[in-house]
Amino acid sequence: MTDFVPDVVADAPGRVNLIGEHTDYNGGYVLPTAIPQRTRVQLKRRADDRAIVTSTQLGGPVEYRVGGEEPQRAWIDYVQGVTKFLLEAGHQVGGFEAVVDSAVPIGSGLSSSAALEVSVMRALSGAYGLALDPIAVAQIGRRAENEFVGAQTGAMDQMAASLADLGSALFLDTWTMQYELIPIPDGAELAVINSGVAHDHARGDYNTRWRECQDAARALGVAQLRDVPVDDLARVEALPEPLNRRTRHVVTEDARVLEAVEAMRRGDLPNLGQLFFASHASMRDDYEVSVPQIDLIVELARAEPDVFGARLTGGGFGGSAVLLVRKGSAALVAQRVARAYAEQSGQTPTVLVP
């Protein structure tokens, strides 16, 4: 691609989820916002059916046939999944050359995969004149992740990459796909610290949690855990271990999202911060997706007087923490927390926001 001149340039943001973790594949509520880091795709149409894709971060070029996608168990599968399901949806897509450059850290819990899927679709849409609305983009991206890559994620990440912005949180009902942009209160700003512990949702414990939720829903006689009301926790407690704790997290987390939206509307930052801490405790104890390094970041943040709340963000098993901080203090707070975390953990953290 030495003489590569793109026909189209497109991008999409990573996201940080403020609250509502592991609720999306249970049909529940989520509250993500975009981060400044984005994935950028430069794309040029080809006259044949070959796709040739290079990643600035991950290498290449990698080649495959559009319409003949086969899993390679590598980053290119996110791109292959996109073209496969665009074709299945009836969109006319041919070959292309593309260069992907991403500032969204991989394995950080900030949806690098969704940013890749959405940016590729935006580029293909521009190159091939596809009629794709933001929800259709998100739905095809989710199919790519679930059915081609094999990670049983919900719709949140792709919806956030497709619709979220920097000044608002995307309040999304992942069952109805209804959404609303809720302004982040004036008195607060966010900090995001990458722990340096990477995850991979395409295999392992993430999909185990998904299966546990499916088992719990069947045991409770509901289509999905979103259908369990928060005042029905007695029935939840009767489930066998660990399904009782997994379900308790999902049901109470859905309730926390609704409370968080109301707190944001009121500008009630202390209450919003306490919901962050409660969410983290639930993910640590009931859902068991946190790791000691993230727990340490949250506890160091708790000791900061300008921090309202902090929690693991993303699917867990590593990744990042999000802090809700008094406006004007986020940069200094994040630096202090990251420095103390590095000293105590031996990890190399990165302050991603601000």
C-alpha positions in Angstrom: 0.0 0.0 0.0 2.9 2.3 -0.7 0.8 4.5 -3.1 -2.4 4.2 -1.0 -4.7 7.1 -1.5 -8.0 6.6 0.2 -11.4 7.3 -1.2 -13.0 7.7 2.2 -11.8 8.5 5.7 -14.0 7.6 8.7 -13.7 7.2 12.4 -15.6 6.3 15.6 -14.9 6.8 19.3 -14.1 4.4 22.1 -16.4 4.6 25.1 -16.3 4.5 28.8 -19.4 3.1 30.6 -20.4 5.2 33.5 -22.7 2.5 35.0 -24.7 -0.5 33.8 -22.1 -3.3 33.4 -23.0 -6.8 32.1 -26.6 -5.6 31.8 -26.7 -5.2 28.0 -26.7 -8.9 27.1 -29.4 -9.3 29.7 -31.7 -6.8 28.0 -31.1 -4.1 30.6 -30.0 -0.5 30.9 -26.6 1.1 30.3 -25.1 4.6 30.5 -21.9 5.0 28.4 -20.2 8.1 27.1 -17.7 8.6 24.3 -14.0 9.2 25.0 -11.7 11.4 23.0 -9.7 8.4 21.7 -11.0 7.3 18.3 -10.3 4.6 15.6 -9.7 6.0 12.2 -10.0 4.1 8.9 -8.7 5.1 5.5 -10.4 3.1 2.8 -10.1 2.7 -1.0 -12.5 0.6 -3.2 -11.1 -2.2 -5.3 -12.5 -3.6 -8.5 -12.4 -7.1 -7.2 -13.6 -8.9 -4.1 -10.3 -8.8 -2.1 -10.1 -7.0 1.2 -6.5 -6.0 2.2 -6.4 -4.4 5.6 -3.4 -3.1 7.6 -3.5 -2.0 11.3 -0.9 0.6 12.4 -1.0 -1.0 15.8 -1.4 -4.7 15.0 0.3 -5.2 11.7 -0.7 -6.6 8.3 -1.5 -6.3 5.6 -4.1 -9.1 6.1 -6.1 -10.3 3.1 -9.4 -12.1 2.7 -12.2 -12.4 0.1 -15.4 -10.3 0.7 -18.2 -12.9 0.7 -15.8 -15.7 1.7 -15.0 -14.7 5.3 -13.3 -17.3 7.4 -12.3 -16.8 11.1 -8.6 -16.3 11.6 -8.8 -15.8 15.4 -7.1 -12.4 15.0 -8.0 -8.7 14.9 -9.0 -9.0 11.2 -12.1 -11.1 12.3 -13.8 -7.9 13.5 -13.5 -6.5 10.0 -14.5 -9.8 8.4 -17.6 -10.0 10.6 -18.6 -6.6 9.5 -18.4 -7.4 5.7 -20.1 -10.8 6.2 -23.1 -9.4 8.0 -23.4 -6.3 5.7 -23.7 -8.7 2.8 -26.2 -10.8 4.7 -28.3 -7.7 5.3 -28.4 -7.1 1.6 -25.8 -4.3 1.3 -23.7 -4.3 -1.8 -20.0 -4.3 -0.6 -17.0 -5.3 -2.7 -13.3 -5.4 -2.2 -11.3 -2.6 -0.6 -7.9 -1.6 0.8 -7.9 -0.1 4.3 -5.5 1.3 6.9 -6.7 1.3 10.5 -5.1 3.5 13.1 -6.6 3.4 16.6 -5.9 5.5 19.7 -8.3 3.4 21.7 -6.2 1.0 23.8 -6.8 -2.6 23.2 -8.0 -4.7 26.1 -8.6 -1.6 28.2 -12.4 -2.0 28.7 -13.0 1.0 26.4 -14.5 -0.9 23.4 -11.7 -0.8 20.9 -13.4 -3.6 19.0 -16.7 -1.6 18.6 -14.8 1.5 17.5 -13.1 -0.7 14.9 -16.4 -2.2 13.7 -18.3 1.1 13.5 -15.4 3.0 11.8 -15.0 0.3 9.2 -18.8 0.4 8.5 -18.8 4.2 8.2 -15.9 3.9 5.7 -17.6 1.2 3.7 -20.8 3.1 3.8 -19.1 6.2 2.3 -17.2 4.1 -0.3 -20.2 2.0 -1.5 -23.1 4.4 -0.8 -24.7 2.2 1.8 -28.0 3.3 3.5 -27.1 2.6 7.1 -28.6 4.4 10.1 -26.7 4.4 13.4 -28.8 1.6 15.0 -28.3 -0.6 11.9 -24.6 0.0 12.2 -24.7 -1.0 15.9 -26.7 -4.1 15.2 -24.4 -5.4 12.4 -21.4 -4.6 14.6 -22.9 -6.7 17.5 -23.5 -9.6 15.1 -19.9 -9.4 14.0 -18.8 -9.6 17.6 -21.2 -12.3 18.7 -21.5 -14.6 15.8 -18.2 -14.2 14.0 -15.6 -13.3 16.7 -17.5 -15.3 19.4 -17.7 -12.7 22.2 -21.2 -12.7 23.7 -21.4 -8.9 24.2 -24.5 -6.9 24.2 -25.5 -3.9 22.1 -24.0 -1.2 24.3 -20.5 -0.9 22.8 -21.6 -0.6 19.2 -24.4 1.8 20.1 -22.0 4.0 22.0 -19.5 4.0 19.2 -22.3 4.9 16.8 -24.3 7.5 18.9 -22.4 8.7 22.0 -20.7 12.0 22.3 -18.2 13.6 24.7 -20.6 15.9 26.7 -23.4 13.4 27.3 -24.1 9.9 28.5 -26.1 7.6 26.3 -29.0 6.3 28.4 -29.9 3.1 26.4 -32.5 0.5 26.9 -30.8 -2.5 25.2 -34.1 -4.4 24.8 -36.2 -1.7 23.1 -33.1 0.1 21.7 -34.6 3.4 22.8 -32.0 5.9 23.9 -31.6 9.4 25.2 -28.5 11.7 25.6 -28.2 12.8 29.2 -25.9 15.8 29.8 -23.0 15.1 32.2 -23.6 17.5 35.2 -21.8 20.8 35.1 -20.0 20.2 38.4 -18.3 17.0 37.4 -15.8 15.6 35.0 -14.5 12.1 34.3 -11.1 10.5 34.7 -10.2 7.1 33.2 -7.2 5.1 34.3 -6.1 2.0 32.4 -4.8 -0.5 34.9 -2.3 -2.0 32.5 -4.0 -5.4 32.9 -5.4 -6.4 29.5 -8.4 -8.6 28.9 -9.8 -10.6 25.9 -13.6 -11.0 25.8 -13.6 -13.4 22.9 -12.9 -16.3 25.2 -12.8 -17.3 28.8 -14.7 -15.8 31.8 -16.7 -13.2 29.9 -18.6 -15.8 28.0 -18.9 -17.9 31.1 -20.8 -15.0 32.8 -23.1 -14.8 29.7 -23.9 -18.5 30.0 -24.5 -18.2 33.8 -27.1 -15.5 33.1 -28.8 -17.6 30.5 -29.0 -20.5 33.0 -30.4 -18.1 35.7 -33.0 -16.8 33.4 -34.2 -20.3 32.6 -34.3 -21.2 36.3 -36.4 -18.2 37.0 -38.7 -18.7 34.1 -38.0 -15.4 32.4 -36.8 -14.6 28.9 -33.9 -12.5 30.2 -32.8 -11.2 33.6 -34.1 -7.7 32.7 -37.5 -9.1 33.4 -36.7 -9.8 37.1 -37.9 -6.9 39.2 -35.7 -5.5 41.9 -38.3 -6.3 44.6 -38.2 -10.0 43.7 -34.7 -10.6 45.1 -36.0 -13.3 47.5 -36.5 -15.5 44.5 -33.1 -14.6 43.2 -31.5 -15.6 46.5 -33.0 -19.0 46.3 -31.0 -19.8 43.1 -27.9 -22.0 43.5 -24.4 -20.5 43.7 -23.2 -18.6 41.8 -26.3 -17.9 39.8 -27.9 -16.1 42.8 -25.0 -13.6 43.0 -24.8 -13.2 39.2 -28.5 -12.4 39.0 -28.4 -10.1 42.0 -25.7 -8.1 40.3 -27.7 -7.7 37.0 -31.0 -6.9 38.7 -29.5 -4.3 41.2 -27.3 -2.9 38.4 -30.3 -2.1 36.3 -31.8 -0.3 39.2 -28.6 1.6 39.7 -28.6 2.8 36.1 -32.1 4.2 36.5 -31.1 5.9 39.8 -28.0 7.3 38.2 -30.0 8.9 35.3 -32.2 10.6 37.9 -29.2 11.8 39.9 -27.6 13.2 36.7 -30.8 15.1 35.9 -30.8 16.6 39.4 -27.1 17.3 39.3 -26.8 15.2 42.5 -23.1 14.3 42.3 -22.7 12.7 45.8 -25.5 10.3 45.1 -24.2 9.5 41.6 -20.8 8.8 43.1 -22.1 6.4 45.7 -23.9 4.5 42.9 -20.5 4.2 41.2 -19.0 2.7 44.3 -22.0 0.4 44.9 -21.7 -0.8 41.3 -18.0 -1.6 41.7 -18.7 -3.6 44.9 -21.4 -5.6 43.1 -19.1 -6.4 40.2 -16.3 -7.4 42.6 -18.3 -9.5 44.9 -21.4 -10.8 43.1 -20.3 -10.8 39.5 -16.6 -11.5 40.2 -15.2 -9.6 37.2 -12.9 -7.2 38.9 -9.2 -7.9 39.6 -7.1 -6.7 42.6 -5.4 -4.0 40.5 -8.7 -2.4 39.6 -9.9 -2.7 43.2 -6.8 -0.8 44.3 -7.4 2.0 41.8 -11.0 2.4 43.2 -9.8 2.4 46.8 -7.1 5.0 46.1 -9.7 7.1 44.3 -12.1 6.8 47.3 -9.4 8.5 49.5 -9.4 11.5 47.2 -11.7 14.3 48.6 -12.5 15.5 45.0 -13.7 12.1 43.9 -17.4 11.4 44.1 -17.2 7.8 43.0 -15.1 5.3 41.1 -15.7 1.9 39.5 -14.5 -0.7 37.1 -15.7 0.1 33.6 -16.1 -2.4 30.8 -16.5 -6.1 31.0 -13.7 -6.6 33.6 -10.9 -9.1 34.1 -8.6 -6.2 33.7 -9.1 -3.0 31.8 -9.8 0.5 33.3 -11.5 2.4 36.1 -13.7 5.4 35.6 -13.7 8.2 38.3 -16.4 10.8 38.8 -14.4 13.9 39.9 -15.2 17.5 40.9 -14.8 19.7 37.9 -11.4 21.1 37.4 -9.7 18.4 39.5 -9.7 15.4 37.2 -6.2 15.7 35.7 -4.4 16.1 39.1 -6.5 13.5 40.8 -5.9 11.0 38.1 -2.1 11.6 38.1 -2.0 11.1 41.9 -4.1 7.9 41.8 -2.1 6.5 38.9 1.2 7.3 40.6 0.2 5.6 43.9 -1.3 2.7 42.0 2.0 2.2 40.1 4.0 2.2 43.3 1.7 -0.3 45.1 0.9 -2.6 42.2 4.0 -2.7 40.0 1.8 -2.1 37.0 2.2 0.7 34.4 -1.0 2.6 34.4 -2.1 5.1 31.7 -4.3 8.1 32.3 -6.6 8.1 29.3 -9.0 10.8 30.3 -8.6 13.7 30.7 
